[in-house]
Structure formats: structure tokens, C-alpha cells
Amino acid sequence: MKKQDEHLIHLGKTVKEYRNKLNISQEKLAFICGFDRTYISLIERGQRNISFLNLLKLSKGLETNISELTKGMQI
């Protein structure tokens, strides 16, 4: 598996954990962030490489910051 793929999977798992902590659905998170629900699903499965600006929106929607979403990633 490529390192990039590992990073996307790690991010996806972390996003899902934060979303579950907030007890909100993918649909609700998508609405908060201005995304489509399928976009959230792709992120959580590590199948979408999102832009920095969308990462900012996502972290805000999850009531955290980018550093928390990327914590533990090995470059």
C-alpha cells in the first residue's frame, strides 16, 4: 500500500471517530460543512484526497482542528 493511501485511510478513520463522538450522521456532517453525503463517505473510507480548504471546513464541522485530524500520521 502506498504511503499516500495510508494517510487517507488514517484521516478517514479519524474523521469517522470524531463524527461518532459528536453523534451525528454523515448527512448531518455534510450539511454542516457544505458537502455532499457521498463525499463524507468517500473521505471516511480513505478514497478521497481532499483539498486543504475542505480539510479546514471538515475540521470546523467536527469541532476540532486539522492537527487533531492528522495526529499520529507518519510522513
N, CA, C, O and CB atoms as a CASP TS submission, in Angstrom:
PFRMAT TS
TARGET T0000
AUTHOR 0000-0000-0000
METHOD Language model
MODEL 1
PARENT N/A
ATOM      1  N   MET     1       0.841  -1.179   0.000  1.00  0.00           N
ATOM      2  CA  MET     1       0.000   0.000   0.000  1.00  0.00           C
ATOM      3  C   MET     1       0.888   1.245   0.000  1.00  0.00           C
ATOM      4  O   MET     1       1.887   1.295   0.718  1.00  0.00           O
ATOM      5  CB  MET     1      -0.958  -0.004   1.220  1.00  0.00           C
ATOM      6  N   LYS     2       0.533   2.235  -0.793  1.00  0.00           N
ATOM      7  CA  LYS     2       1.285   3.474  -0.866  1.00  0.00           C
ATOM      8  C   LYS     2       1.098   4.276   0.417  1.00  0.00           C
ATOM      9  O   LYS     2       0.063   4.194   1.080  1.00  0.00           O
ATOM     10  CB  LYS     2       0.852   4.298  -2.089  1.00  0.00           C
ATOM     11  N   LYS     3       2.126   5.051   0.748  1.00  0.00           N
ATOM     12  CA  LYS     3       2.070   5.903   1.943  1.00  0.00           C
ATOM     13  C   LYS     3       0.886   6.868   1.863  1.00  0.00           C
ATOM     14  O   LYS     3       0.211   7.118   2.862  1.00  0.00           O
ATOM     15  CB  LYS     3       3.390   6.693   2.109  1.00  0.00           C
ATOM     16  N   GLN     4       0.641   7.407   0.666  1.00  0.00           N
ATOM     17  CA  GLN     4      -0.479   8.339   0.478  1.00  0.00           C
ATOM     18  C   GLN     4      -1.794   7.657   0.844  1.00  0.00           C
ATOM     19  O   GLN     4      -2.637   8.250   1.517  1.00  0.00           O
ATOM     20  CB  GLN     4      -0.529   8.853  -0.986  1.00  0.00           C
ATOM     21  N   ASP     5      -1.969   6.420   0.406  1.00  0.00           N
ATOM     22  CA  ASP     5      -3.189   5.673   0.726  1.00  0.00           C
ATOM     23  C   ASP     5      -3.330   5.478   2.234  1.00  0.00           C
ATOM     24  O   ASP     5      -4.427   5.592   2.781  1.00  0.00           O
ATOM     25  CB  ASP     5      -3.187   4.309   0.015  1.00  0.00           C
ATOM     26  N   GLU     6      -2.221   5.185   2.897  1.00  0.00           N
ATOM     27  CA  GLU     6      -2.242   5.004   4.352  1.00  0.00           C
ATOM     28  C   GLU     6      -2.683   6.284   5.053  1.00  0.00           C
ATOM     29  O   GLU     6      -3.435   6.240   6.027  1.00  0.00           O
ATOM     30  CB  GLU     6      -0.856   4.574   4.861  1.00  0.00           C
ATOM     31  N   HIS     7      -2.214   7.416   4.555  1.00  0.00           N
ATOM     32  CA  HIS     7      -2.599   8.703   5.140  1.00  0.00           C
ATOM     33  C   HIS     7      -4.096   8.962   4.962  1.00  0.00           C
ATOM     34  O   HIS     7      -4.763   9.434   5.883  1.00  0.00           O
ATOM     35  CB  HIS     7      -1.787   9.844   4.505  1.00  0.00           C
ATOM     36  N   LEU     8      -4.610   8.656   3.790  1.00  0.00           N
ATOM     37  CA  LEU     8      -6.034   8.886   3.530  1.00  0.00           C
ATOM     38  C   LEU     8      -6.897   7.973   4.397  1.00  0.00           C
ATOM     39  O   LEU     8      -7.946   8.387   4.889  1.00  0.00           O
ATOM     40  CB  LEU     8      -6.355   8.659   2.040  1.00  0.00           C
ATOM     41  N   ILE     9      -6.456   6.745   4.581  1.00  0.00           N
ATOM     42  CA  ILE     9      -7.203   5.806   5.434  1.00  0.00           C
ATOM     43  C   ILE     9      -7.165   6.276   6.888  1.00  0.00           C
ATOM     44  O   ILE     9      -8.180   6.231   7.583  1.00  0.00           O
ATOM     45  CB  ILE     9      -6.618   4.368   5.317  1.00  0.00           C
ATOM     46  N   HIS    10      -5.998   6.724   7.345  1.00  0.00           N
ATOM     47  CA  HIS    10      -5.875   7.248   8.708  1.00  0.00           C
ATOM     48  C   HIS    10      -6.790   8.452   8.909  1.00  0.00           C
ATOM     49  O   HIS    10      -7.509   8.529   9.906  1.00  0.00           O
ATOM     50  CB  HIS    10      -4.415   7.636   9.008  1.00  0.00           C
ATOM     51  N   LEU    11      -6.766   9.383   7.970  1.00  0.00           N
ATOM     52  CA  LEU    11      -7.633  10.561   8.060  1.00  0.00           C
ATOM     53  C   LEU    11      -9.097  10.144   8.101  1.00  0.00           C
ATOM     54  O   LEU    11      -9.870  10.658   8.910  1.00  0.00           O
ATOM     55  CB  LEU    11      -7.384  11.512   6.873  1.00  0.00           C
ATOM     56  N   GLY    12      -9.474   9.224   7.241  1.00  0.00           N
ATOM     57  CA  GLY    12     -10.857   8.764   7.189  1.00  0.00           C
ATOM     58  C   GLY    12     -11.331   8.157   8.496  1.00  0.00           C
ATOM     59  O   GLY    12     -12.439   8.431   8.958  1.00  0.00           O
ATOM     60  N   LYS    13     -10.482   7.334   9.086  1.00  0.00           N
ATOM     61  CA  LYS    13     -10.836   6.715  10.372  1.00  0.00           C
ATOM     62  C   LYS    13     -10.983   7.775  11.461  1.00  0.00           C
ATOM     63  O   LYS    13     -11.888   7.710  12.293  1.00  0.00           O
ATOM     64  CB  LYS    13      -9.771   5.675  10.786  1.00  0.00           C
ATOM     65  N   THR    14     -10.087   8.741  11.441  1.00  0.00           N
ATOM     66  CA  THR    14     -10.139   9.801  12.445  1.00  0.00           C
ATOM     67  C   THR    14     -11.388  10.654  12.274  1.00  0.00           C
ATOM     68  O   THR    14     -12.036  11.011  13.259  1.00  0.00           O
ATOM     69  CB  THR    14      -8.888  10.679  12.362  1.00  0.00           C
ATOM     70  N   VAL    15     -11.729  10.981  11.039  1.00  0.00           N
ATOM     71  CA  VAL    15     -12.944  11.751  10.769  1.00  0.00           C
ATOM     72  C   VAL    15     -14.159  10.996  11.299  1.00  0.00           C
ATOM     73  O   VAL    15     -15.025  11.579  11.951  1.00  0.00           O
ATOM     74  CB  VAL    15     -13.096  12.031   9.250  1.00  0.00           C
ATOM     75  N   LYS    16     -14.216   9.723  11.020  1.00  0.00           N
ATOM     76  CA  LYS    16     -15.351   8.912  11.478  1.00  0.00           C
ATOM     77  C   LYS    16     -15.424   8.886  13.008  1.00  0.00           C
ATOM     78  O   LYS    16     -16.511   8.980  13.579  1.00  0.00           O
ATOM     79  CB  LYS    16     -15.241   7.473  10.929  1.00  0.00           C
ATOM     80  N   GLU    17     -14.276   8.760  13.668  1.00  0.00           N
ATOM     81  CA  GLU    17     -14.249   8.762  15.136  1.00  0.00           C
ATOM     82  C   GLU    17     -14.800  10.074  15.695  1.00  0.00           C
ATOM     83  O   GLU    17     -15.621  10.067  16.612  1.00  0.00           O
ATOM     84  CB  GLU    17     -12.816   8.534  15.645  1.00  0.00           C
ATOM     85  N   TYR    18     -14.344  11.193  15.141  1.00  0.00           N
ATOM     86  CA  TYR    18     -14.819  12.492  15.614  1.00  0.00           C
ATOM     87  C   TYR    18     -16.310  12.670  15.332  1.00  0.00           C
ATOM     88  O   TYR    18     -17.041  13.211  16.162  1.00  0.00           O
ATOM     89  CB  TYR    18     -14.020  13.623  14.955  1.00  0.00           C
ATOM     90  N   ARG    19     -16.754  12.220  14.177  1.00  0.00           N
ATOM     91  CA  ARG    19     -18.182  12.322  13.832  1.00  0.00           C
ATOM     92  C   ARG    19     -19.006  11.491  14.800  1.00  0.00           C
ATOM     93  O   ARG    19     -20.056  11.937  15.262  1.00  0.00           O
ATOM     94  CB  ARG    19     -18.438  11.857  12.372  1.00  0.00           C
ATOM     95  N   ASN    20     -18.546  10.298  15.108  1.00  0.00           N
ATOM     96  CA  ASN    20     -19.264   9.439  16.050  1.00  0.00           C
ATOM     97  C   ASN    20     -19.281  10.033  17.456  1.00  0.00           C
ATOM     98  O   ASN    20     -20.280   9.909  18.164  1.00  0.00           O
ATOM     99  CB  ASN    20     -18.634   8.050  16.081  1.00  0.00           C
ATOM    100  N   LYS    21     -18.185  10.677  17.871  1.00  0.00           N
ATOM    101  CA  LYS    21     -18.154  11.339  19.175  1.00  0.00           C
ATOM    102  C   LYS    21     -19.216  12.430  19.260  1.00  0.00           C
ATOM    103  O   LYS    21     -19.814  12.647  20.314  1.00  0.00           O
ATOM    104  CB  LYS    21     -16.765  11.934  19.440  1.00  0.00           C
ATOM    105  N   LEU    22     -19.445  13.114  18.142  1.00  0.00           N
ATOM    106  CA  LEU    22     -20.466  14.158  18.102  1.00  0.00           C
ATOM    107  C   LEU    22     -21.867  13.577  17.924  1.00  0.00           C
ATOM    108  O   LEU    22     -22.869  14.285  18.023  1.00  0.00           O
ATOM    109  CB  LEU    22     -20.166  15.138  16.978  1.00  0.00           C
ATOM    110  N   ASN    23     -21.911  12.268  17.659  1.00  0.00           N
ATOM    111  CA  ASN    23     -23.181  11.566  17.463  1.00  0.00           C
ATOM    112  C   ASN    23     -24.010  12.188  16.322  1.00  0.00           C
ATOM    113  O   ASN    23     -25.210  12.428  16.456  1.00  0.00           O
ATOM    114  CB  ASN    23     -23.991  11.581  18.768  1.00  0.00           C
ATOM    115  N   ILE    24     -23.326  12.433  15.208  1.00  0.00           N
ATOM    116  CA  ILE    24     -24.024  12.970  14.033  1.00  0.00           C
ATOM    117  C   ILE    24     -23.813  12.035  12.843  1.00  0.00           C
ATOM    118  O   ILE    24     -22.819  11.312  12.768  1.00  0.00           O
ATOM    119  CB  ILE    24     -23.523  14.409  13.695  1.00  0.00           C
ATOM    120  N   SER    25     -24.748  12.067  11.941  1.00  0.00           N
ATOM    121  CA  SER    25     -24.684  11.229  10.744  1.00  0.00           C
ATOM    122  C   SER    25     -23.755  11.851   9.704  1.00  0.00           C
ATOM    123  O   SER    25     -23.374  13.017   9.809  1.00  0.00           O
ATOM    124  CB  SER    25     -26.091  11.025  10.148  1.00  0.00           C
ATOM    125  N   GLN    26     -23.399  11.053   8.703  1.00  0.00           N
ATOM    126  CA  GLN    26     -22.633  11.586   7.579  1.00  0.00           C
ATOM    127  C   GLN    26     -23.422  12.700   6.906  1.00  0.00           C
ATOM    128  O   GLN    26     -22.854  13.710   6.489  1.00  0.00           O
ATOM    129  CB  GLN    26     -22.291  10.469   6.562  1.00  0.00           C
ATOM    130  N   GLU    27     -24.713  12.513   6.804  1.00  0.00           N
ATOM    131  CA  GLU    27     -25.573  13.513   6.160  1.00  0.00           C
ATOM    132  C   GLU    27     -25.539  14.834   6.926  1.00  0.00           C
ATOM    133  O   GLU    27     -25.443  15.902   6.321  1.00  0.00           O
ATOM    134  CB  GLU    27     -27.020  12.997   6.063  1.00  0.00           C
ATOM    135  N   LYS    28     -25.617  14.762   8.247  1.00  0.00           N
ATOM    136  CA  LYS    28     -25.593  15.979   9.076  1.00  0.00           C
ATOM    137  C   LYS    28     -24.242  16.669   8.958  1.00  0.00           C
ATOM    138  O   LYS    28     -24.184  17.891   8.817  1.00  0.00           O
ATOM    139  CB  LYS    28     -25.891  15.641  10.560  1.00  0.00           C
ATOM    140  N   LEU    29     -23.151  15.904   9.013  1.00  0.00           N
ATOM    141  CA  LEU    29     -21.817  16.494   8.868  1.00  0.00           C
ATOM    142  C   LEU    29     -21.665  17.137   7.499  1.00  0.00           C
ATOM    143  O   LEU    29     -21.115  18.232   7.380  1.00  0.00           O
ATOM    144  CB  LEU    29     -20.726  15.429   9.079  1.00  0.00           C
ATOM    145  N   ALA    30     -22.144  16.468   6.481  1.00  0.00           N
ATOM    146  CA  ALA    30     -22.071  17.022   5.124  1.00  0.00           C
ATOM    147  C   ALA    30     -22.816  18.350   5.049  1.00  0.00           C
ATOM    148  O   ALA    30     -22.327  19.301   4.440  1.00  0.00           O
ATOM    149  CB  ALA    30     -22.653  16.026   4.098  1.00  0.00           C
ATOM    150  N   PHE    31     -23.984  18.421   5.659  1.00  0.00           N
ATOM    151  CA  PHE    31     -24.777  19.656   5.661  1.00  0.00           C
ATOM    152  C   PHE    31     -24.014  20.778   6.368  1.00  0.00           C
ATOM    153  O   PHE    31     -23.944  21.901   5.867  1.00  0.00           O
ATOM    154  CB  PHE    31     -26.148  19.423   6.347  1.00  0.00           C
ATOM    155  N   ILE    32     -23.449  20.472   7.523  1.00  0.00           N
ATOM    156  CA  ILE    32     -22.698  21.464   8.302  1.00  0.00           C
ATOM    157  C   ILE    32     -21.528  22.023   7.494  1.00  0.00           C
ATOM    158  O   ILE    32     -21.251  23.222   7.532  1.00  0.00           O
ATOM    159  CB  ILE    32     -22.184  20.839   9.612  1.00  0.00           C
ATOM    160  N   CYS    33     -20.849  21.141   6.764  1.00  0.00           N
ATOM    161  CA  CYS    33     -19.650  21.530   6.015  1.00  0.00           C
ATOM    162  C   CYS    33     -19.944  22.058   4.614  1.00  0.00           C
ATOM    163  O   CYS    33     -19.076  22.649   3.972  1.00  0.00           O
ATOM    164  CB  CYS    33     -18.722  20.358   5.911  1.00  0.00           C
ATOM    165  N   GLY    34     -21.157  21.845   4.149  1.00  0.00           N
ATOM    166  CA  GLY    34     -21.491  22.252   2.783  1.00  0.00           C
ATOM    167  C   GLY    34     -21.044  21.244   1.743  1.00  0.00           C
ATOM    168  O   GLY    34     -20.779  21.602   0.596  1.00  0.00           O
ATOM    169  N   PHE    35     -20.960  19.977   2.146  1.00  0.00           N
ATOM    170  CA  PHE    35     -20.548  18.900   1.247  1.00  0.00           C
ATOM    171  C   PHE    35     -21.731  17.995   0.942  1.00  0.00           C
ATOM    172  O   PHE    35     -22.797  18.116   1.547  1.00  0.00           O
ATOM    173  CB  PHE    35     -19.390  18.084   1.861  1.00  0.00           C
ATOM    174  N   ASP    36     -21.530  17.096   0.007  1.00  0.00           N
ATOM    175  CA  ASP    36     -22.488  16.033  -0.268  1.00  0.00           C
ATOM    176  C   ASP    36     -22.205  14.871   0.684  1.00  0.00           C
ATOM    177  O   ASP    36     -21.055  14.659   1.069  1.00  0.00           O
ATOM    178  CB  ASP    36     -22.408  15.570  -1.763  1.00  0.00           C
ATOM    179  N   ARG    37     -23.228  14.122   1.066  1.00  0.00           N
ATOM    180  CA  ARG    37     -23.040  12.992   1.976  1.00  0.00           C
ATOM    181  C   ARG    37     -22.073  11.970   1.400  1.00  0.00           C
ATOM    182  O   ARG    37     -21.270  11.396   2.135  1.00  0.00           O
ATOM    183  CB  ARG    37     -24.377  12.327   2.280  1.00  0.00           C
ATOM    184  N   THR    38     -22.142  11.739   0.103  1.00  0.00           N
ATOM    185  CA  THR    38     -21.246  10.748  -0.502  1.00  0.00           C
ATOM    186  C   THR    38     -19.783  11.177  -0.395  1.00  0.00           C
ATOM    187  O   THR    38     -18.891  10.330  -0.342  1.00  0.00           O
ATOM    188  CB  THR    38     -21.617  10.525  -1.973  1.00  0.00           C
ATOM    189  N   TYR    39     -19.534  12.479  -0.364  1.00  0.00           N
ATOM    190  CA  TYR    39     -18.174  13.000  -0.198  1.00  0.00           C
ATOM    191  C   TYR    39     -17.634  12.610   1.176  1.00  0.00           C
ATOM    192  O   TYR    39     -16.481  12.196   1.294  1.00  0.00           O
ATOM    193  CB  TYR    39     -18.147  14.543  -0.374  1.00  0.00           C
ATOM    194  N   ILE    40     -18.459  12.738   2.211  1.00  0.00           N
ATOM    195  CA  ILE    40     -18.064  12.342   3.561  1.00  0.00           C
ATOM    196  C   ILE    40     -17.779  10.839   3.595  1.00  0.00           C
ATOM    197  O   ILE    40     -16.801  10.404   4.202  1.00  0.00           O
ATOM    198  CB  ILE    40     -19.167  12.714   4.590  1.00  0.00           C
ATOM    199  N   SER    41     -18.617  10.064   2.955  1.00  0.00           N
ATOM    200  CA  SER    41     -18.426   8.613   2.903  1.00  0.00           C
ATOM    201  C   SER    41     -17.092   8.260   2.252  1.00  0.00           C
ATOM    202  O   SER    41     -16.366   7.400   2.750  1.00  0.00           O
ATOM    203  CB  SER    41     -19.578   7.946   2.135  1.00  0.00           C
ATOM    204  N   LEU    42     -16.772   8.911   1.161  1.00  0.00           N
ATOM    205  CA  LEU    42     -15.502   8.650   0.467  1.00  0.00           C
ATOM    206  C   LEU    42     -14.310   9.032   1.338  1.00  0.00           C
ATOM    207  O   LEU    42     -13.303   8.324   1.353  1.00  0.00           O
ATOM    208  CB  LEU    42     -15.446   9.422  -0.861  1.00  0.00           C
ATOM    209  N   ILE    43     -14.415  10.136   2.059  1.00  0.00           N
ATOM    210  CA  ILE    43     -13.338  10.555   2.954  1.00  0.00           C
ATOM    211  C   ILE    43     -13.138   9.505   4.045  1.00  0.00           C
ATOM    212  O   ILE    43     -12.013   9.082   4.314  1.00  0.00           O
ATOM    213  CB  ILE    43     -13.648  11.941   3.580  1.00  0.00           C
ATOM    214  N   GLU    44     -14.235   9.091   4.666  1.00  0.00           N
ATOM    215  CA  GLU    44     -14.147   8.135   5.774  1.00  0.00           C
ATOM    216  C   GLU    44     -13.588   6.781   5.330  1.00  0.00           C
ATOM    217  O   GLU    44     -12.992   6.068   6.137  1.00  0.00           O
ATOM    218  CB  GLU    44     -15.519   7.941   6.402  1.00  0.00           C
ATOM    219  N   ARG    45     -13.770   6.427   4.085  1.00  0.00           N
ATOM    220  CA  ARG    45     -13.238   5.162   3.573  1.00  0.00           C
ATOM    221  C   ARG    45     -11.832   5.313   3.005  1.00  0.00           C
ATOM    222  O   ARG    45     -11.254   4.346   2.509  1.00  0.00           O
ATOM    223  CB  ARG    45     -14.161   4.604   2.506  1.00  0.00           C
ATOM    224  N   GLY    46     -11.278   6.527   3.074  1.00  0.00           N
ATOM    225  CA  GLY    46      -9.929   6.762   2.568  1.00  0.00           C
ATOM    226  C   GLY    46      -9.834   6.764   1.062  1.00  0.00           C
ATOM    227  O   GLY    46      -8.772   6.501   0.497  1.00  0.00           O
ATOM    228  N   GLN    47     -10.944   7.059   0.409  1.00  0.00           N
ATOM    229  CA  GLN    47     -10.982   7.013  -1.056  1.00  0.00           C
ATOM    230  C   GLN    47     -11.019   8.399  -1.697  1.00  0.00           C
ATOM    231  O   GLN    47     -11.194   8.524  -2.909  1.00  0.00           O
ATOM    232  CB  GLN    47     -12.183   6.218  -1.511  1.00  0.00           C
ATOM    233  N   ARG    48     -10.856   9.431  -0.882  1.00  0.00           N
ATOM    234  CA  ARG    48     -10.903  10.789  -1.411  1.00  0.00           C
ATOM    235  C   ARG    48      -9.749  11.598  -0.840  1.00  0.00           C
ATOM    236  O   ARG    48      -9.575  11.670   0.377  1.00  0.00           O
ATOM    237  CB  ARG    48     -12.256  11.462  -1.085  1.00  0.00           C
ATOM    238  N   ASN    49      -8.973  12.199  -1.708  1.00  0.00           N
ATOM    239  CA  ASN    49      -7.891  13.090  -1.302  1.00  0.00           C
ATOM    240  C   ASN    49      -8.446  14.504  -1.323  1.00  0.00           C
ATOM    241  O   ASN    49      -8.567  15.114  -2.385  1.00  0.00           O
ATOM    242  CB  ASN    49      -6.632  12.950  -2.239  1.00  0.00           C
ATOM    243  N   ILE    50      -8.785  15.028  -0.141  1.00  0.00           N
ATOM    244  CA  ILE    50      -9.480  16.307  -0.094  1.00  0.00           C
ATOM    245  C   ILE    50      -8.504  17.472  -0.098  1.00  0.00           C
ATOM    246  O   ILE    50      -7.343  17.328   0.284  1.00  0.00           O
ATOM    247  CB  ILE    50     -10.368  16.379   1.135  1.00  0.00           C
ATOM    248  N   SER    51      -8.986  18.622  -0.533  1.00  0.00           N
ATOM    249  CA  SER    51      -8.157  19.823  -0.576  1.00  0.00           C
ATOM    250  C   SER    51      -7.971  20.387   0.827  1.00  0.00           C
ATOM    251  O   SER    51      -8.701  20.039   1.756  1.00  0.00           O
ATOM    252  CB  SER    51      -8.782  20.883  -1.504  1.00  0.00           C
ATOM    253  N   PHE    52      -7.002  21.246   0.958  1.00  0.00           N
ATOM    254  CA  PHE    52      -6.718  21.875   2.247  1.00  0.00           C
ATOM    255  C   PHE    52      -7.917  22.684   2.731  1.00  0.00           C
ATOM    256  O   PHE    52      -8.270  22.625   3.909  1.00  0.00           O
ATOM    257  CB  PHE    52      -5.479  22.775   2.144  1.00  0.00           C
ATOM    258  N   LEU    53      -8.540  23.432   1.837  1.00  0.00           N
ATOM    259  CA  LEU    53      -9.689  24.245   2.241  1.00  0.00           C
ATOM    260  C   LEU    53     -10.848  23.373   2.713  1.00  0.00           C
ATOM    261  O   LEU    53     -11.547  23.732   3.660  1.00  0.00           O
ATOM    262  CB  LEU    53     -10.144  25.135   1.082  1.00  0.00           C
ATOM    263  N   ASN    54     -11.054  22.240   2.065  1.00  0.00           N
ATOM    264  CA  ASN    54     -12.104  21.327   2.522  1.00  0.00           C
ATOM    265  C   ASN    54     -11.724  20.672   3.845  1.00  0.00           C
ATOM    266  O   ASN    54     -12.596  20.374   4.662  1.00  0.00           O
ATOM    267  CB  ASN    54     -12.375  20.252   1.463  1.00  0.00           C
ATOM    268  N   LEU    55     -10.446  20.449   4.059  1.00  0.00           N
ATOM    269  CA  LEU    55      -9.992  19.912   5.336  1.00  0.00           C
ATOM    270  C   LEU    55     -10.271  20.921   6.459  1.00  0.00           C
ATOM    271  O   LEU    55     -10.644  20.533   7.566  1.00  0.00           O
ATOM    272  CB  LEU    55      -8.481  19.567   5.275  1.00  0.00           C
ATOM    273  N   LEU    56     -10.092  22.196   6.171  1.00  0.00           N
ATOM    274  CA  LEU    56     -10.430  23.239   7.143  1.00  0.00           C
ATOM    275  C   LEU    56     -11.923  23.209   7.472  1.00  0.00           C
ATOM    276  O   LEU    56     -12.307  23.247   8.641  1.00  0.00           O
ATOM    277  CB  LEU    56     -10.031  24.630   6.605  1.00  0.00           C
ATOM    278  N   LYS    57     -12.763  23.140   6.435  1.00  0.00           N
ATOM    279  CA  LYS    57     -14.217  23.085   6.649  1.00  0.00           C
ATOM    280  C   LYS    57     -14.596  21.850   7.454  1.00  0.00           C
ATOM    281  O   LYS    57     -15.431  21.917   8.355  1.00  0.00           O
ATOM    282  CB  LYS    57     -14.967  23.087   5.301  1.00  0.00           C
ATOM    283  N   LEU    58     -13.980  20.733   7.123  1.00  0.00           N
ATOM    284  CA  LEU    58     -14.273  19.476   7.796  1.00  0.00           C
ATOM    285  C   LEU    58     -13.883  19.543   9.276  1.00  0.00           C
ATOM    286  O   LEU    58     -14.647  19.120  10.144  1.00  0.00           O
ATOM    287  CB  LEU    58     -13.540  18.321   7.105  1.00  0.00           C
ATOM    288  N   SER    59     -12.704  20.069   9.554  1.00  0.00           N
ATOM    289  CA  SER    59     -12.277  20.163  10.950  1.00  0.00           C
ATOM    290  C   SER    59     -13.194  21.085  11.739  1.00  0.00           C
ATOM    291  O   SER    59     -13.502  20.809  12.899  1.00  0.00           O
ATOM    292  CB  SER    59     -10.831  20.659  11.037  1.00  0.00           C
ATOM    293  N   LYS    60     -13.629  22.170  11.128  1.00  0.00           N
ATOM    294  CA  LYS    60     -14.574  23.076  11.796  1.00  0.00           C
ATOM    295  C   LYS    60     -15.895  22.355  12.069  1.00  0.00           C
ATOM    296  O   LYS    60     -16.454  22.470  13.159  1.00  0.00           O
ATOM    297  CB  LYS    60     -14.822  24.345  10.934  1.00  0.00           C
ATOM    298  N   GLY    61     -16.383  21.623  11.093  1.00  0.00           N
ATOM    299  CA  GLY    61     -17.630  20.875  11.247  1.00  0.00           C
ATOM    300  C   GLY    61     -17.542  19.809  12.322  1.00  0.00           C
ATOM    301  O   GLY    61     -18.547  19.461  12.943  1.00  0.00           O
ATOM    302  N   LEU    62     -16.337  19.288  12.545  1.00  0.00           N
ATOM    303  CA  LEU    62     -16.124  18.268  13.569  1.00  0.00           C
ATOM    304  C   LEU    62     -15.716  18.883  14.912  1.00  0.00           C
ATOM    305  O   LEU    62     -15.409  18.171  15.868  1.00  0.00           O
ATOM    306  CB  LEU    62     -15.058  17.279  13.106  1.00  0.00           C
ATOM    307  N   GLU    63     -15.719  20.209  14.962  1.00  0.00           N
ATOM    308  CA  GLU    63     -15.398  20.949  16.189  1.00  0.00           C
ATOM    309  C   GLU    63     -14.007  20.627  16.718  1.00  0.00           C
ATOM    310  O   GLU    63     -13.802  20.451  17.919  1.00  0.00           O
ATOM    311  CB  GLU    63     -16.427  20.647  17.261  1.00  0.00           C
ATOM    312  N   THR    64     -13.050  20.553  15.781  1.00  0.00           N
ATOM    313  CA  THR    64     -11.662  20.285  16.141  1.00  0.00           C
ATOM    314  C   THR    64     -10.768  21.069  15.194  1.00  0.00           C
ATOM    315  O   THR    64     -11.225  22.011  14.546  1.00  0.00           O
ATOM    316  CB  THR    64     -11.340  18.755  16.082  1.00  0.00           C
ATOM    317  N   ASN    65      -9.505  20.691  15.111  1.00  0.00           N
ATOM    318  CA  ASN    65      -8.595  21.356  14.184  1.00  0.00           C
ATOM    319  C   ASN    65      -7.852  20.307  13.349  1.00  0.00           C
ATOM    320  O   ASN    65      -7.890  19.110  13.636  1.00  0.00           O
ATOM    321  CB  ASN    65      -7.589  22.259  14.953  1.00  0.00           C
ATOM    322  N   ILE    66      -7.192  20.791  12.329  1.00  0.00           N
ATOM    323  CA  ILE    66      -6.513  19.890  11.397  1.00  0.00           C
ATOM    324  C   ILE    66      -5.456  19.044  12.107  1.00  0.00           C
ATOM    325  O   ILE    66      -5.300  17.862  11.799  1.00  0.00           O
ATOM    326  CB  ILE    66      -5.866  20.691  10.264  1.00  0.00           C
ATOM    327  N   SER    67      -4.742  19.630  13.040  1.00  0.00           N
ATOM    328  CA  SER    67      -3.684  18.871  13.712  1.00  0.00           C
ATOM    329  C   SER    67      -4.251  17.666  14.461  1.00  0.00           C
ATOM    330  O   SER    67      -3.595  16.627  14.537  1.00  0.00           O
ATOM    331  CB  SER    67      -2.917  19.775  14.683  1.00  0.00           C
ATOM    332  N   GLU    68      -5.441  17.787  15.005  1.00  0.00           N
ATOM    333  CA  GLU    68      -6.072  16.648  15.687  1.00  0.00           C
ATOM    334  C   GLU    68      -6.478  15.569  14.680  1.00  0.00           C
ATOM    335  O   GLU    68      -6.372  14.376  14.967  1.00  0.00           O
ATOM    336  CB  GLU    68      -7.308  17.115  16.490  1.00  0.00           C
ATOM    337  N   LEU    69      -6.938  15.988  13.508  1.00  0.00           N
ATOM    338  CA  LEU    69      -7.357  15.015  12.491  1.00  0.00           C
ATOM    339  C   LEU    69      -6.167  14.279  11.872  1.00  0.00           C
ATOM    340  O   LEU    69      -6.317  13.171  11.357  1.00  0.00           O
ATOM    341  CB  LEU    69      -8.153  15.716  11.394  1.00  0.00           C
ATOM    342  N   THR    70      -5.004  14.891  11.923  1.00  0.00           N
ATOM    343  CA  THR    70      -3.818  14.287  11.301  1.00  0.00           C
ATOM    344  C   THR    70      -2.827  13.745  12.338  1.00  0.00           C
ATOM    345  O   THR    70      -1.749  13.269  11.982  1.00  0.00           O
ATOM    346  CB  THR    70      -3.118  15.313  10.413  1.00  0.00           C
ATOM    347  N   LYS    71      -3.191  13.818  13.596  1.00  0.00           N
ATOM    348  CA  LYS    71      -2.302  13.360  14.670  1.00  0.00           C
ATOM    349  C   LYS    71      -1.941  11.879  14.456  1.00  0.00           C
ATOM    350  O   LYS    71      -2.790  11.045  14.142  1.00  0.00           O
ATOM    351  CB  LYS    71      -2.976  13.564  16.064  1.00  0.00           C
ATOM    352  N   GLY    72      -0.663  11.599  14.638  1.00  0.00           N
ATOM    353  CA  GLY    72      -0.198  10.217  14.524  1.00  0.00           C
ATOM    354  C   GLY    72       0.206   9.794  13.129  1.00  0.00           C
ATOM    355  O   GLY    72       0.665   8.667  12.939  1.00  0.00           O
ATOM    356  N   MET    73       0.049  10.662  12.153  1.00  0.00           N
ATOM    357  CA  MET    73       0.462  10.321  10.789  1.00  0.00           C
ATOM    358  C   MET    73       1.980  10.364  10.693  1.00  0.00           C
ATOM    359  O   MET    73       2.612  11.309  11.163  1.00  0.00           O
ATOM    360  CB  MET    73      -0.177  11.286   9.754  1.00  0.00           C
ATOM    361  N   GLN    74       2.549   9.357  10.094  1.00  0.00           N
ATOM    362  CA  GLN    74       3.986   9.291   9.846  1.00  0.00           C
ATOM    363  C   GLN    74       4.261   9.745   8.429  1.00  0.00           C
ATOM    364  O   GLN    74       3.725   9.171   7.480  1.00  0.00           O
ATOM    365  CB  GLN    74       4.534   7.859  10.081  1.00  0.00           C
ATOM    366  N   ILE    75       5.074  10.752   8.270  1.00  0.00           N
ATOM    367  CA  ILE    75       5.387  11.270   6.933  1.00  0.00           C
ATOM    368  C   ILE    75       6.484  10.448   6.309  1.00  0.00           C
ATOM    369  O   ILE    75       6.895  10.721   5.181  1.00  0.00           O
ATOM    370  CB  ILE    75       5.801  12.751   6.991  1.00  0.00           C
TER
END
